[in-house]
Amino acid sequence: MFDVSLLYTVGLIFFATLVGSYFRSRRKDPCLHSFEGFHVTIERTDDKVVWGVMDVESTGLELVYRDDVQDSKHIESSYLLFGEEYKDIQAIYRFADQLTPENKRRRDQDIRRSFHPGLVERSKRGLRKFIGTASESINEVVGLLVGRAKKPAGRYINDGSEKSIYRLSENLIGHAGGVFDPLLERILGQKIVVEVMEGDQVHEHVGILKNYSPDFIEVLDVQFPQRQALPLGPDGCEGDGCLQVSVEPGKLVAANPRGEPVLIQSLHLGAEEKLLNVVVDSGESVDLFLEGALEHAVLHVRVVRELDMIVPRTRSVIRHRAERFQMALLDDIIFDVGVLLNGNRRQEVQELRLRDALAANPKDALSAANLGSMLLLKREFEESKKWLEHSLKMRYSLPDNGRRAEMELRELARKVERANALSSANLCWTDGVDSYRATA
C-alpha cells in the first residue's frame, strides 16, 4: 500500500528547497548592492588592485572593465570575485571625482532614500528590525507550531518534513532580519571614526555611516590618503595631478598644485628606501636634498581623495562618533601614523639606521622626526615625544618646516589622552569590583 506520508514529506522538502533557493538567489549584501552599477576600485589584502563597473549577485560580484585588457595569452573583459573570497578584500572605493553626472544623481537618490526614507522604506526597515531582534523567539514559535501540528497529523509530518520546516523558517528569517545591529542602527547617518586594519597597521578614517551588513560597513564622504608611486625621469614628473617634481643636482623640488595637502612618504632608489615623511601644503613646494641617481627613483606619496568606501567587518570596527569633530584636525586624521600590530625586520632595520644617523649627527632633524614617527607607530609615546620635540627645535632644517612633526605631536597627545582615559576607566572598574568584594 502506498505511503501517503512519504508523498507529503517529499512535497514539503521540495517546497522548502524551492522557497529557500529563491530567497538565497535574491539575497544581495546591502552594502555591495548600493555600489552596483558604479565604477569602483577593489583593493585586495595581497595589494592587488582591480577596477570596473560592479555587478553584484548572491554568490559574488563581477567587475566589468570599461576597455578590454590584453593579457599575454588572451583578452580579459571582467574580473570575478566569489563570496568565499570576500575575506581577501581590503576595501572597495568609489571615487567622487570619477562619477558621471548620471551616477552622481543615482548616488544622491540612494543617500536620500537611506537617510530620509519614505513610509514604505521605513516599514521595510522596521520589519527587518523586528525580525532581527525576535528571530530566536520566532524560531521557537515555529517549533511550537510544528509540535502542535504533528500530534493530529503525525502520519503526514514525520521527522524529515519537520527538519525541512525548520530550514524554511531559518531561510526566511535570516533573509529578512539578518542584518540588524541595534548598536550600529543608532548611529546611521552620523559622522563616525572607523578603524581599518591595513597590512600590519591600524589606521583611522572619518566618514558618514550609511549602512552595514553582517560582512561589510559602508562609509560615505571619506577623505582618504590614497597611495601613489611616482617614477622620476631626468626631468622629474609632471602632470600626474598630485605633485609636480623636478630633479636638480642633489635635490628634488616637489610642488603641490592641488587644493589638499600631500604626504611624501619615502623615496626608493633601487632596493634602498629613504624615509621622508614630509607634508606639502596646497600651493607650496619643498626642497628634498638627497643623494644618488634621483632620475631613476620612485617617489611614494599619499594623496587625499574624497570617496565612499566599503570595508569588511573582519578588518574594521567603528570605534567613535565624530559629530563634534574639528575640521582643523582633519589633516592629522587623514595622515595618521596608525598603530603597529606586529613588528617586522624591515622596520627594525629602518629604526636602527635612524638611531645610527642620530648618534653620528644629533642635529639630523629629518632622522629625529622620522624616528619619533616610527616610535609613535609602536606606541612608545615617551621616547617618540622626545625625538619629535627635538626635531622641532631644528624645524627650519626640515623640508616642511616641521609641519609633519607638529601633526604627529598632536596625534601623540590624542593617543596618550585616550590611553589614560582607558586606564582610568579600568582602574575605576577594578576599584568598584574590589569594593563590592569587600562589602560582600
Summary of the structure (lengths in Angstrom):
residues: 440
radius of gyration: 28.0
end to end distance: 71.4
largest distance: 99.5
contacts: 1275
relative contact order: 0.09
helix: 45%
strand: 31%
